[in-house]
Amino acid sequence: MDTAKKKINWGIMGPGSISSTFAKDLVYADGAELIAVASRSSEKAKQFADEHGIPRAYGSYDELVNDPDVDIVYVGTIHPLHKDQVLACLQAGKAVLCEKPFTINAAEAREIARAAREQKLFIMEAMWTRFLPPIVKVREWLQAGLIGEVKLVKADFGFDAGWNPEGRLLNKELGGGALLDAGIYPVSFASMICGEQPSKIMSSAVIGETGVDEQFSPLFEYEGGRTAVLNGAIRLNMTNDAYVYGTKGHIHIPNFLFSRKATLHVNGEEPLDFCDDREIQGYKFEAEAAMDSLRAGQLENEIMPIDETVQIMETMDQIRNMWGLRYPTE
């Protein structure tokens, strides 16, 4: 069999909305076969399986990780559960693609990274945005030096989730707040563009009555006079655009999180648009990247390596420490 097309069997842990989007896209991923889903509720697992045409529905996560036919597990549960669930997958010999934010904090991320390396198993954070065609094109433009030396990154992601203090986003017990849910995207974007974590961080946050950050704005400083200006919110709609400014021009990515377009502005030249007319959401690209790594026998993916995931969690720990925000599980 051609190893480039070797079939890889997927299991999904957690039948929530993000898992549903992933499952719909996985249908279009070359060589992917979705064979199992698990929930703590047999009824929810069966309902999800029926909706997506999945042959096996498990009423416990243990059944999924012990299914000998599952090659890789997509963990789509809420982030306070990620550490224990990913460790269970690794202990059962499964590769893992874990939804963002990878964990609650850096200590948990380091524990997972260590376990994956000990078990010699593939692990990757599901930062799907990095694998979208316009973002891939942006990296190519930057690598080619088309806007010169990068000096400033701007990225926002904010939405108005409304007032629901018992819901996940505003619930401290469930790891709620803007930084971990929305802010991970601009923070990870800055990490990808700058290739390192900031040497200095300044930050402000609006802590709401449930004790979580509803809005925040960090300023990152890097070696060489580079900066990143970021914003995140869960009770404020934003344009969600990203900009990368260099010494010879800039790049604009409208709605960068879901990017379908990127525009290259080189000083003195006509703007160049890269457009992606995909009909799917775009989660298939991260799935294909994970499968390519698996087929190549790699333990991580070079676009979203585990060490960078840990470093991003360390950066977010620093930001939260500035606000004095800790979660009950910590």
C-alpha positions as CSV (number, residue, x, y, z in Angstrom):
1,M,0.0,0.0,0.0
2,D,1.2,3.5,-0.8
3,T,2.2,4.9,2.6
4,A,1.2,8.4,1.5
5,K,-2.4,7.2,1.3
6,K,-2.3,4.7,4.2
7,K,-5.6,4.7,6.0
8,I,-5.6,6.0,9.5
9,N,-8.5,5.3,11.9
10,W,-9.7,8.1,14.1
11,G,-11.6,8.1,17.4
12,I,-13.3,11.2,18.8
13,M,-13.4,11.9,22.6
14,G,-16.2,14.2,23.5
15,P,-19.3,14.6,21.2
16,G,-19.6,18.4,21.5
17,S,-20.0,21.1,18.8
18,I,-16.2,21.4,18.0
19,S,-16.1,17.6,17.6
20,S,-19.0,17.8,15.3
21,T,-17.3,20.3,13.1
22,F,-14.2,18.2,13.1
23,A,-16.1,15.1,12.2
24,K,-17.8,16.8,9.2
25,D,-14.4,18.0,7.9
26,L,-12.7,14.7,8.5
27,V,-14.8,13.1,5.8
28,Y,-12.8,15.2,3.3
29,A,-9.3,14.3,4.8
30,D,-7.3,12.0,2.5
31,G,-6.9,8.6,4.1
32,A,-8.9,9.3,7.3
33,E,-11.5,6.9,8.6
34,L,-13.6,8.0,11.6
35,I,-14.5,4.7,13.4
36,A,-15.4,5.6,17.0
37,V,-16.7,8.2,19.3
38,A,-16.8,8.2,23.1
39,S,-18.8,10.2,25.7
40,R,-19.6,9.7,29.4
41,S,-23.1,9.2,28.1
42,S,-23.9,6.3,25.9
43,E,-26.9,8.1,24.6
44,K,-24.9,11.2,23.5
45,A,-22.3,9.0,21.9
46,K,-24.9,7.0,20.0
47,Q,-26.6,10.2,18.9
48,F,-23.3,11.7,17.6
49,A,-22.4,8.4,15.9
50,D,-25.7,8.3,14.1
51,E,-25.4,11.9,13.0
52,H,-21.9,11.4,11.5
53,G,-22.1,7.8,10.4
54,I,-19.6,6.4,12.9
55,P,-19.8,2.6,13.4
56,R,-18.7,2.5,17.1
57,A,-20.3,4.6,19.9
58,Y,-18.8,4.2,23.4
59,G,-20.4,5.2,26.7
60,S,-17.0,5.6,28.4
61,Y,-13.6,7.1,27.4
62,D,-11.8,3.9,28.5
63,E,-13.6,1.9,25.8
64,L,-12.3,4.3,23.2
65,V,-8.7,4.3,24.2
66,N,-8.7,0.6,24.5
67,D,-10.1,0.0,21.0
68,P,-7.3,-1.7,19.2
69,D,-8.4,-0.4,15.8
70,V,-8.1,3.3,16.7
71,D,-4.8,4.9,15.6
72,I,-5.3,8.4,16.8
73,V,-7.7,10.2,19.1
74,Y,-9.1,13.7,18.6
75,V,-9.8,15.1,22.1
76,G,-12.6,17.7,21.8
77,T,-13.7,18.0,25.4
78,I,-13.4,21.1,27.7
79,H,-9.8,22.0,28.5
80,P,-9.8,21.2,32.3
81,L,-10.3,17.5,31.2
82,H,-7.6,17.5,28.6
83,K,-4.6,16.5,30.8
84,D,-6.1,13.3,32.2
85,Q,-7.8,12.3,29.0
86,V,-4.7,12.8,26.8
87,L,-2.6,10.9,29.4
88,A,-5.1,8.1,29.3
89,C,-4.8,8.0,25.5
90,L,-1.0,7.9,25.6
91,Q,-0.9,5.2,28.3
92,A,-3.1,3.1,25.9
93,G,-0.7,3.6,23.1
94,K,-2.8,6.1,21.1
95,A,-1.5,9.1,19.1
96,V,-3.4,12.3,20.0
97,L,-4.6,15.5,18.4
98,C,-5.8,17.6,21.3
99,E,-8.1,20.6,20.9
100,K,-6.9,24.1,22.0
101,P,-6.1,25.3,24.6
102,F,-4.0,22.3,25.1
103,T,-4.3,22.4,28.9
104,I,-5.1,24.7,31.7
105,N,-1.5,25.6,32.3
106,A,2.1,24.9,31.3
107,A,2.7,22.4,34.1
108,E,0.0,20.1,32.6
109,A,1.3,20.7,29.1
110,R,4.8,19.7,30.2
111,E,3.5,16.5,31.8
112,I,1.8,15.5,28.5
113,A,4.9,16.3,26.5
114,R,7.0,14.2,28.8
115,A,4.5,11.3,28.7
116,A,4.3,11.4,24.8
117,R,8.1,11.3,24.5
118,E,8.4,8.4,27.0
119,Q,5.8,6.4,25.2
120,K,7.2,7.5,21.8
121,L,3.8,8.6,20.6
122,F,2.6,11.4,18.3
123,I,1.1,14.4,20.1
124,M,-0.2,17.7,18.6
125,E,-2.3,20.7,19.7
126,A,-5.2,21.2,17.3
127,M,-4.4,24.7,16.4
128,W,-6.3,24.3,13.1
129,T,-5.8,27.9,12.0
130,R,-2.1,27.3,11.3
131,F,-2.9,24.7,8.6
132,L,-5.4,26.8,6.6
133,P,-4.2,27.6,3.1
134,P,-4.1,31.4,3.5
135,I,-2.0,31.0,6.7
136,V,0.3,28.6,4.9
137,K,0.7,31.2,2.1
138,V,1.5,33.9,4.8
139,R,4.3,31.8,6.1
140,E,5.6,31.4,2.5
141,W,5.5,35.1,2.0
142,L,7.4,35.7,5.2
143,Q,10.0,33.0,4.5
144,A,10.6,34.7,1.1
145,G,11.2,38.0,2.9
146,L,8.6,39.8,0.8
147,I,7.7,42.3,3.6
148,G,11.2,42.5,4.9
149,E,11.9,42.2,8.6
150,V,8.8,41.7,10.7
151,K,8.5,44.5,13.2
152,L,4.9,44.4,14.5
153,V,2.1,41.8,14.8
154,K,-1.5,42.7,15.5
155,A,-4.2,40.1,16.1
156,D,-7.6,40.2,17.7
157,F,-10.2,37.5,18.4
158,G,-13.4,38.5,20.3
159,F,-17.0,37.5,20.3
160,D,-20.0,38.2,22.5
161,A,-21.1,35.0,24.1
162,G,-23.8,36.8,26.1
163,W,-24.4,36.5,29.8
164,N,-24.5,32.9,31.0
165,P,-22.6,32.6,34.3
166,E,-23.2,28.8,34.5
167,G,-21.9,28.3,30.9
168,R,-18.4,27.1,30.2
169,L,-17.0,30.4,29.0
170,L,-17.8,32.4,32.2
171,N,-17.4,29.5,34.7
172,K,-14.1,29.5,36.6
173,E,-14.5,25.9,37.6
174,L,-14.5,25.0,33.9
175,G,-11.5,27.0,33.0
176,G,-13.5,29.9,31.6
177,G,-12.3,33.2,30.4
178,A,-11.2,35.0,27.3
179,L,-7.5,34.2,27.4
180,L,-7.7,30.4,27.2
181,D,-10.7,30.3,24.9
182,A,-10.3,33.2,22.5
183,G,-6.9,34.6,23.4
184,I,-5.0,31.4,22.6
185,Y,-5.5,32.2,18.9
186,P,-3.8,35.6,18.7
187,V,-1.1,34.5,21.2
188,S,-0.4,31.4,19.1
189,F,-0.5,33.5,15.9
190,A,2.2,35.9,17.4
191,S,4.3,32.8,18.4
192,M,4.1,31.5,14.8
193,I,5.0,34.8,13.2
194,C,7.8,35.8,15.6
195,G,9.2,32.2,16.1
196,E,9.7,32.7,19.8
197,Q,8.0,33.8,23.0
198,P,8.2,37.5,24.1
199,S,11.0,38.7,26.3
200,K,8.7,41.2,28.0
201,I,4.9,41.1,28.6
202,M,2.6,43.9,29.6
203,S,-1.1,43.1,30.0
204,S,-4.5,44.4,31.2
205,A,-7.7,42.5,31.7
206,V,-11.3,43.0,32.6
207,I,-12.2,40.5,35.3
208,G,-15.9,40.0,35.4
209,E,-18.2,39.1,38.3
210,T,-17.7,35.4,37.9
211,G,-14.0,35.8,38.4
212,V,-12.8,35.2,34.9
213,D,-11.3,37.5,32.3
214,E,-14.0,38.7,29.9
215,Q,-11.6,40.9,27.9
216,F,-7.8,41.3,27.8
217,S,-5.1,43.1,25.9
218,P,-1.4,42.0,26.1
219,L,1.6,43.8,24.6
220,F,4.5,41.6,23.8
221,E,8.1,42.8,23.3
222,Y,10.7,40.6,21.5
223,E,14.4,40.8,20.9
224,G,15.3,43.0,18.0
225,G,12.7,45.7,18.6
226,R,9.7,43.6,17.5
227,T,6.3,43.9,19.2
228,A,2.9,42.2,19.1
229,V,-0.4,43.9,20.1
230,L,-3.1,41.4,20.8
231,N,-6.7,41.5,22.1
232,G,-9.2,38.8,23.1
233,A,-12.8,38.9,24.5
234,I,-15.8,36.7,25.1
235,R,-18.3,39.5,25.7
236,L,-17.2,41.8,22.9
237,N,-17.5,41.4,19.1
238,M,-14.3,42.2,17.2
239,T,-13.3,42.2,13.6
240,N,-10.9,39.3,14.3
241,D,-8.3,40.5,11.7
242,A,-4.6,40.0,11.9
243,Y,-1.8,42.2,10.5
244,V,1.9,41.6,10.1
245,Y,4.0,44.7,9.5
246,G,7.5,44.6,8.0
247,T,10.1,47.0,6.8
248,K,9.1,46.5,3.2
249,G,5.3,46.1,3.5
250,H,2.6,44.3,5.4
251,I,0.1,41.4,5.3
252,H,-3.5,41.6,6.2
253,I,-5.6,38.5,7.1
254,P,-9.3,39.3,7.5
255,N,-11.0,37.1,10.1
256,F,-7.6,35.3,10.5
257,L,-9.0,32.6,12.7
258,F,-11.1,31.2,9.9
259,S,-9.0,32.7,7.2
260,R,-10.1,32.4,3.6
261,K,-8.1,35.3,2.3
262,A,-4.7,37.0,2.8
263,T,-3.4,40.2,1.1
264,L,0.2,41.0,0.6
265,H,1.1,44.7,0.5
266,V,4.6,45.3,-0.7
267,N,5.6,48.9,-0.6
268,G,5.3,50.5,-4.1
269,E,3.5,47.5,-5.6
270,E,-0.1,46.5,-6.2
271,P,-1.6,44.4,-3.4
272,L,-1.7,40.6,-4.1
273,D,-4.6,38.6,-2.8
274,F,-4.5,34.9,-2.0
275,C,-8.1,33.5,-1.8
276,D,-9.3,30.1,-0.6
277,D,-12.7,29.2,-1.8
278,R,-13.0,26.0,0.2
279,E,-16.6,24.9,1.0
280,I,-15.7,23.2,4.3
281,Q,-14.7,24.8,7.6
282,G,-11.0,23.8,7.3
283,Y,-10.4,21.3,10.1
284,K,-9.4,18.7,7.6
285,F,-6.0,20.4,7.0
286,E,-4.8,19.9,10.6
287,A,-6.1,16.3,10.4
288,E,-4.1,15.7,7.2
289,A,-1.0,17.2,8.8
290,A,-1.3,14.9,11.8
291,M,-1.8,11.9,9.6
292,D,1.2,12.9,7.4
293,S,3.3,13.0,10.5
294,L,2.0,9.6,11.7
295,R,2.8,8.0,8.3
296,A,6.3,9.5,8.4
297,G,6.9,8.0,11.9
298,Q,7.2,11.5,13.4
299,L,6.3,12.2,17.1
300,E,5.3,15.8,16.4
301,N,4.4,18.1,13.6
302,E,6.9,20.8,12.6
303,I,4.1,23.4,12.1
304,M,2.7,22.9,15.7
305,P,5.5,21.2,17.7
306,I,4.9,20.2,21.3
307,D,7.6,22.4,22.7
308,E,6.0,25.5,21.2
309,T,2.7,24.4,22.6
310,V,4.3,24.2,26.1
311,Q,6.0,27.6,25.6
312,I,2.7,29.2,24.6
313,M,1.1,27.8,27.7
314,E,4.0,29.3,29.7
315,T,3.3,32.7,28.1
316,M,-0.4,32.5,29.0
317,D,0.6,31.5,32.6
318,Q,2.6,34.7,32.8
319,I,-0.3,36.8,31.6
320,R,-2.7,35.2,34.1
321,N,-0.2,35.7,36.9
322,M,-0.2,39.4,36.2
323,W,-4.0,39.4,36.8
324,G,-3.8,37.1,39.8
325,L,-6.2,34.7,38.0
326,R,-5.9,31.0,39.1
327,Y,-8.3,28.2,38.4
328,P,-9.6,25.9,41.1
329,T,-7.9,22.9,39.6
330,E,-4.5,24.7,40.1
